[in-house]
Amino acid sequence: MDNIALSSFTSNYNAFKNDVKTVRYMYVDNPNLEKYYTFQQWKTFSNKEAQSKVVGYVYNSDTDLHTQNAFMLNNSGTAIAGITTDIDGQTRSAAAPDIGADEFDMDPTTYTDLELVEIVTPTLTSCENGDVVLAIKNNGATPVNALDIKTTINDFAGTPVTVAALIAPTETAQVVVPNCIIGNNTFYSKLHFIISNPNAANDNNFSNDSKTVSNILKLGEFEITVEKDNCGAYKSLSVPKIQTAAVLWSTGAATQKIAITEGGTYSVTFTNTQGCTQTKSITLN
């Protein structure tokens, strides 16, 4: 829709369902140019939805509009003149009703909330490479023994995988993301993780389920290629290109490929933006 259409209506205090798939918000400010943004940017550009929420689920089902323990919807609505009760006849809060058709009270005994506290590995502060590990906290009332993890690498979103992980209430556990391998000498512009479905049920708080780490490069073994001319004399040495890593030869050259005319021992070092290094030497007779 264009700016004229956007300015002709008001939209706010809504709940938008995100079922852990890719969500894109489009705002068109030019008839020939479509732009996609985050939900926060859409709010800013459209001047709509300032108090609206994106949640993991909006209501129980298409035929059941109850929203038990929907943490982000609780007390997040606005009173509307003439609407004093919900779909069950329950009195709505006059000051801060719940978003949606159901006015509900939080039930701490059935509340479920898994929180993705941090990406333990990989990080931008460690040179080591290994398993991808997430720290996950159970803020709910009952133990969690399984959850789903969805991984997006750069712009490629994977399918959520179910992981067995016993996490008691109030406890934090380190969970390995299965089949997620961070390759050496490969630059990752973005690693994004979303957790969901504790014990195959809804997560009542969708606001703390995701984390992103950007610009990851772990260095590892690499090859030095020797080039000779048709007569067998040494001509050059070269190494693979590693995105964002600096290269420095023992000769002082800072290029992937160097010219050589004689044997000897040559070494080359890659350095990533964290200051981590990987060095290899070669001796030519």
C-alpha positions in Angstrom: 0.0 0.0 0.0 1.1 3.6 -0.6 1.5 6.4 1.8 -2.0 7.8 1.1 -3.6 4.4 1.9 -1.5 4.1 5.0 -2.6 7.5 6.3 -6.3 6.7 5.9 -6.6 4.2 8.7 -5.4 3.5 12.3 -4.0 0.1 13.3 -2.6 -0.6 16.8 -2.8 -3.0 19.8 -2.8 -6.0 17.6 -1.2 -9.4 18.0 0.6 -10.9 14.9 1.3 -14.6 14.8 4.8 -15.7 14.0 5.1 -19.5 13.9 8.9 -19.5 13.8 9.0 -18.9 10.0 10.5 -16.0 8.1 8.3 -12.9 8.6 8.7 -9.9 6.3 7.1 -6.5 6.6 6.7 -4.6 3.4 6.4 -0.8 3.2 6.1 0.8 -0.2 7.1 4.5 -0.5 7.6 4.4 -4.2 5.2 2.7 -6.7 8.2 1.0 -8.4 10.1 0.0 -5.3 9.2 -2.6 -2.7 11.1 -2.5 0.6 11.2 -5.1 3.3 11.9 -4.3 6.9 11.8 -5.6 10.4 8.7 -5.2 12.5 10.2 -2.4 14.4 11.1 -0.5 11.2 7.6 -1.2 9.8 6.2 0.5 12.9 8.4 3.6 12.4 7.9 4.0 8.7 4.1 3.3 8.7 3.3 5.1 12.0 1.2 2.1 12.8 1.2 -0.7 15.4 3.2 1.2 18.0 1.8 -1.0 20.8 1.2 -4.2 18.8 3.0 -7.5 19.4 4.5 -10.3 17.4 3.9 -13.5 19.3 4.5 -17.2 18.9 0.7 -17.8 18.9 -2.3 -15.6 19.1 -5.0 -18.0 20.3 -5.5 -21.7 20.9 -7.0 -22.5 17.4 -9.1 -21.1 14.7 -12.2 -22.1 16.6 -10.9 -21.4 20.1 -10.0 -17.8 20.7 -8.7 -18.2 24.3 -5.1 -17.1 24.9 -4.1 -18.7 28.2 -0.8 -17.4 29.7 0.0 -15.3 26.6 2.6 -13.2 28.5 3.1 -10.6 25.8 -0.7 -10.0 25.4 -1.4 -9.7 29.1 -2.4 -6.1 30.1 -1.1 -4.9 26.7 -4.4 -3.7 25.1 -6.4 -0.5 25.2 -9.9 0.0 26.5 -12.6 0.5 23.9 -15.8 2.3 24.8 -18.8 0.0 25.0 -16.7 -3.2 25.2 -16.6 -4.2 28.9 -16.6 -8.0 28.7 -14.7 -10.7 26.7 -16.0 -13.7 24.8 -16.8 -15.5 28.0 -18.5 -12.6 29.7 -15.5 -11.9 31.9 -15.1 -8.2 32.8 -12.3 -6.5 30.9 -9.8 -4.3 32.7 -10.8 -0.7 32.3 -7.2 0.5 32.5 -5.2 -2.2 30.6 -7.2 -5.1 29.1 -5.5 -8.0 27.4 -5.0 -7.9 23.6 -7.5 -10.3 21.9 -11.0 -11.6 22.5 -10.1 -13.3 25.8 -9.5 -11.5 29.1 -7.3 -13.9 31.0 -5.3 -14.2 34.2 -1.7 -15.5 34.2 -1.5 -19.0 35.8 2.0 -19.5 37.2 1.3 -23.2 37.6 0.9 -23.8 33.9 3.1 -21.0 32.6 5.8 -22.1 30.0 8.7 -19.9 29.0 12.1 -21.0 27.5 14.6 -18.2 27.3 17.6 -18.2 24.9 20.0 -16.6 27.3 23.1 -16.5 25.1 25.0 -18.2 22.2 27.8 -19.9 24.2 29.7 -20.9 21.1 30.7 -19.7 18.6 31.6 -16.2 19.9 33.6 -13.2 18.8 35.9 -13.5 21.8 37.2 -17.0 21.3 39.5 -18.4 18.6 38.4 -22.0 19.2 35.9 -23.8 17.0 33.7 -26.7 18.0 30.0 -27.4 18.7 27.4 -24.8 18.5 26.1 -24.4 22.0 23.2 -22.4 23.4 22.4 -21.5 27.0 18.7 -22.0 27.6 16.8 -21.1 30.7 13.5 -22.6 31.9 11.4 -19.7 33.3 8.3 -21.9 33.5 6.7 -24.0 36.2 7.5 -27.5 35.0 10.6 -29.4 33.8 11.3 -29.2 30.1 12.7 -32.4 28.4 12.5 -31.4 24.7 12.4 -28.2 22.6 12.8 -27.1 19.0 15.7 -25.2 17.6 15.7 -23.4 14.3 19.0 -22.2 12.8 19.4 -19.6 10.1 22.9 -19.4 8.6 23.4 -16.2 6.6 20.0 -16.0 4.9 19.4 -19.7 4.7 16.8 -20.8 7.2 16.8 -24.4 8.3 14.0 -26.6 9.5 13.4 -26.7 13.3 14.9 -29.8 14.9 13.7 -31.3 18.1 16.3 -31.6 20.8 16.2 -33.6 24.0 17.3 -31.5 26.9 16.2 -31.8 30.6 15.9 -28.3 32.1 14.3 -27.9 35.5 12.4 -24.7 36.5 14.7 -21.7 37.1 17.7 -23.7 35.7 19.9 -22.9 32.7 21.3 -25.7 30.6 23.9 -25.7 27.8 22.3 -27.3 24.7 24.3 -28.5 21.6 22.6 -27.6 18.4 22.6 -30.9 16.4 24.0 -31.1 12.9 25.2 -27.5 13.0 28.8 -27.3 12.0 30.7 -24.0 11.7 33.4 -24.7 9.1 36.9 -23.4 9.5 38.0 -20.6 7.1 34.4 -19.9 6.2 32.9 -16.4 6.9 29.4 -16.3 8.4 27.7 -13.0 8.2 24.9 -14.1 10.5 24.0 -17.1 12.7 20.5 -16.8 14.1 18.8 -19.2 16.5 15.2 -19.5 17.6 13.9 -21.8 20.3 10.3 -22.9 20.6 7.8 -25.6 21.6 8.9 -26.7 25.1 7.6 -30.2 25.6 5.8 -29.8 22.2 3.6 -27.1 23.7 3.3 -23.3 23.2 5.9 -21.0 24.7 3.9 -18.4 26.5 6.6 -15.7 26.2 7.8 -15.2 22.6 10.0 -12.2 23.3 13.1 -14.0 24.6 13.4 -16.9 22.2 16.0 -15.7 19.7 19.7 -14.6 19.5 22.0 -13.6 16.7 25.8 -13.5 16.3 27.3 -11.8 13.3 30.6 -11.8 11.4 32.0 -15.2 12.6 35.2 -16.5 11.1 37.1 -19.4 12.6 40.5 -20.2 11.2 41.9 -23.6 10.6 44.3 -25.6 8.4 44.8 -24.5 4.8 47.0 -25.5 1.9 49.9 -23.6 0.2 49.9 -24.2 -3.5 53.3 -24.3 -5.3 53.5 -23.3 -8.9 56.4 -24.1 -11.2 57.1 -23.0 -14.8 57.5 -25.4 -17.7 61.1 -26.0 -16.9 60.4 -27.0 -13.3 61.6 -23.8 -11.7 59.7 -22.3 -8.8 57.3 -19.6 -10.0 54.8 -18.7 -7.2 53.1 -19.7 -3.9 49.5 -19.1 -3.2 46.9 -19.7 -0.5 43.0 -19.8 -0.6 41.1 -16.6 -0.2 39.5 -16.4 3.2 36.9 -13.7 3.4 37.6 -10.8 5.9 41.0 -12.4 7.0 44.3 -10.6 6.4 47.2 -12.5 5.0 50.9 -11.9 5.6 53.8 -13.9 4.2 57.3 -14.2 5.7 58.5 -12.2 2.7 56.4 -9.2 3.9 53.8 -9.6 1.1 50.2 -9.2 2.0 48.6 -10.9 -1.0 47.1 -14.4 -1.7 49.8 -15.1 -4.2 53.5 -14.3 -4.2 56.2 -14.7 -6.8 59.3 -16.8 -5.9 62.4 -17.7 -7.9 64.3 -20.0 -5.4 63.8 -22.6 -2.8 63.8 -22.0 1.0 61.3 -21.9 3.8 58.3 -19.7 3.5 55.5 -19.1 6.0 52.2 -17.4 5.8 49.7 -16.2 8.5 46.0 -15.5 8.3 44.5 -13.2 10.9 40.8 -12.6 11.4 39.2 -9.5 12.8 39.3 -10.9 16.3 43.1 -11.2 16.1 43.1 -15.0 15.9 45.8 -16.4 13.7 46.6 -19.5 11.7 50.1 -20.0 10.3 51.5 -22.6 7.9 55.1 -23.0 6.6 56.5 -24.8 3.6 60.1 -25.7 2.7 61.2 -25.9 -0.9 64.5 -27.6 -1.9 
